[in-house]
Amino acid sequence: MQPDQMQEQKARLPDAIAPRRRRLLQVLPVAAILGAGARAVAATTDLVLACDTTLGPALRAAARAYVNVTGVTVNVFPTPPGLILPQLQRQVQNDIVMTQPATIAACVQEGVIAPDAPRGAWRNPLVLAVKRGASPMPRMSVAASDPTPGSDMDGPAILARLGLENSARLGMIDTDTVAALILDGTAQAGLLHMTDIRAHPDLQVVSRVPAGIQPPITYAAAVTKLARRPDPARFLDFLLTPQAAAMLAEHGLEVAS
């Protein structure tokens, strides 16, 4: 090929490439939009649920059953009760919350949950527990949750009403820590929720706390105003079915009559 022919071919190359480049540039934004849309759908099909710390195992069991039925994953994030409202106020993404009615009411007042959103009623009995096979002694060390934002009870006050004021009391931040102390032998007994007992097979109930001393802690569930994922209310519908009620009861969470 002569030099003048080579120069002529080079001159024609941009004209040949330009249409293909224009088509590519036209396609790329569409592909980017479609790809982003696919990622957005994938990112928003899962649900996020925040719940009081002790409810975690029970609600994870319900979430496993729900994904088997619907294909939708519910990511359960157990949270200290005192942090649920602050999370919603700071717009931490939570599609659903399950917590005590007083917290739900505060969320409604703050405008992060609609007044008609709360649904269901569950209760969680309080119990005095020991390590499985152990027998409580007259003067035992008893662990209980202190009244802090991380807890949902005034443990020392309940122990006093149970007549255990003479026992060696160990104040803890929450019932997860109480259970750990019983299991490692630091405490001989502890004040726990029934859901804590069901989550730790090596623990057993000595006695339930009478409702006259401390009623079972109750909970409700609600879709929040931060919900952006598809149909979170469907999971609440599932929680209210007999199937879910039986499953939650196995994990210590009873439907309130």
DAFENMO-V93389 format. One record per backbone hydrogen bond with DSSP energy under -0.5 kcal/mol. CO is the residue of the C=O (numbers start at 1). NH is the residue of the N-H. E is the energy in kcal/mol with one decimal. If there is no record, write none. Layout:
# DAFENMO-V93389
co: (CO/CO)
nh: (NH/NH)
e: (E/E)
This chain:
# DAFENMO-V93389
co: (2/3/4/5/6/7/8/9/10/12/13/14/15/16/17/18/19/20/21/22/23/24/25/26/27/28/29/30/31/32/33/34/35/36/37/38/39/40/41/42/42/44/47/48/48/49/50/51/52/53/55/56/57/58/59/60/61/62/63/64/65/66/67/71/73/73/74/75/75/76/77/79/80/80/81/81/83/84/85/86/87/88/95/96/97/98/99/100/100/101/102/103/104/105/106/107/107/108/112/114/114/119/121/122/123/124/125/126/127/127/128/128/129/130/131/138/140/140/141/141/142/143/144/145/146/148/149/153/154/155/156/157/158/159/160/164/167/168/169/170/172/174/175/176/177/178/179/180/181/181/182/189/190/190/192/193/194/195/196/197/200/202/204/207/208/210/210/217/219/220/221/222/224/229/231/232/232/233/234/235/236/238/241/242/243/244/245/246/247/248/248/249/252/254)
nh: (6/7/8/9/10/11/12/13/14/16/17/18/19/20/21/22/23/24/25/26/27/28/29/30/31/32/33/34/35/36/37/38/39/40/41/42/43/44/45/45/46/230/75/95/96/77/98/79/55/56/59/60/61/62/63/64/65/66/67/68/69/70/71/73/47/75/76/49/77/78/51/53/83/84/84/85/87/88/89/90/92/91/224/50/222/52/220/103/104/105/106/107/108/109/110/112/113/111/225/117/118/221/256/219/254/217/194/209/129/192/206/207/190/204/134/140/142/168/188/189/170/191/172/155/148/151/82/155/158/159/160/161/162/164/163/167/169/142/171/144/146/178/179/180/181/182/183/184/186/187/185/143/129/192/127/197/198/199/200/200/203/132/130/128/210/213/214/124/122/99/119/97/227/232/234/235/236/237/238/239/240/241/245/246/247/248/249/250/251/251/253/252/254/123)
e: (-2.2/-2.2/-1.7/-2.2/-2.4/-2.0/-1.4/-1.1/-0.7/-1.6/-2.6/-2.4/-0.7/-0.6/-2.7/-3.0/-2.5/-2.4/-2.8/-1.9/-2.1/-2.6/-0.9/-0.8/-2.7/-3.0/-2.6/-2.9/-3.1/-2.8/-2.8/-2.5/-2.4/-2.7/-2.6/-2.4/-2.7/-1.5/-0.8/-0.5/-0.5/-0.8/-3.5/-1.5/-2.0/-3.2/-2.0/-3.6/-2.0/-1.5/-2.5/-2.3/-1.8/-1.8/-2.3/-2.2/-1.8/-2.3/-2.3/-1.3/-1.3/-2.9/-1.8/-0.5/-3.1/-0.6/-0.7/-2.9/-0.5/-0.6/-1.5/-0.9/-2.6/-0.5/-1.0/-0.5/-2.0/-1.9/-2.7/-1.7/-2.8/-1.5/-2.3/-2.4/-2.3/-1.5/-2.7/-0.7/-2.3/-2.9/-1.9/-2.2/-2.3/-2.4/-1.8/-2.2/-1.0/-1.1/-2.8/-2.0/-0.5/-2.6/-2.5/-2.4/-2.4/-1.6/-2.1/-3.0/-0.5/-2.7/-3.5/-1.4/-1.9/-2.6/-2.6/-0.7/-0.5/-1.0/-1.4/-1.7/-2.6/-2.3/-2.5/-2.5/-1.8/-2.0/-2.5/-0.9/-2.0/-2.6/-2.1/-2.0/-1.6/-2.8/-1.4/-1.4/-0.7/-3.0/-0.6/-2.4/-3.4/-1.5/-2.6/-1.9/-2.1/-1.9/-2.4/-2.0/-1.2/-1.8/-1.0/-2.4/-2.8/-0.6/-3.2/-1.5/-2.3/-1.3/-0.8/-1.1/-2.2/-3.6/-2.2/-3.0/-0.6/-1.5/-2.5/-2.6/-2.0/-1.9/-3.3/-2.4/-1.2/-0.6/-1.2/-1.2/-1.0/-2.3/-1.9/-2.3/-1.2/-1.9/-2.5/-2.4/-1.8/-3.0/-2.2/-1.7/-0.9/-0.6/-2.6/-1.7/-0.7/-3.0)
